[in-house]
Amino acid sequence: MSNTYTVAVLVGSLRKASINRKLAVALAELAPPSLKLEIVEIGELPLYNEDIDVEPVPPAYSTFRAKLKGADALLFVTPEYNRSMPAPMKNAIDVGSRPYGQSAFSGKPGAVLSASPGATGGFGANHHLRQCMVFLDVHMMQQPEAYLGGAGSFFDDNGKLSDGIKPFLQKFIDAYAAWVAKHAG
């Protein structure tokens, strides 16, 4: 009997028509039965401020942390803004890692996929996010690396995933499923 692992998916773009959100949805559709991907929304989180992270904790903080703690694994799907991750993603990391000593990320397996219409595919965002996650004791998948350049061509006008990117996404999500099975607590 195999396990089914719940994966908290954090999408770095808040745009309704975000390429990265579409990729997160496509990954959920391509995922093997051992993974249940659920997007955990980050757009309504107040900017992290230790002054408001006291009883009563802002409801958005406690809801977000509970969703992360309830997940077996983490998947980050993000664009790159100014050679780093978008501010909402960094804020989500800050909220999820606090209060000190109570990180909702610690010990979980994770992976990051970055996508951009530009040529570098979010390389800077990918590596900045990895740096944060390694510090927070997340076991990040190393291969296959996922820096997807030219992401504007991944979907047709109807939102259908192109056949050109589908094999890579399948390889990525299958490798991630094996990573999660190996490292999930």
Summary of the structure (lengths in Angstrom):
residues: 185
radius of gyration: 15.8
end to end distance: 16.8
largest distance: 49.9
contacts: 583
relative contact order: 0.19
helix: 37%
strand: 18%
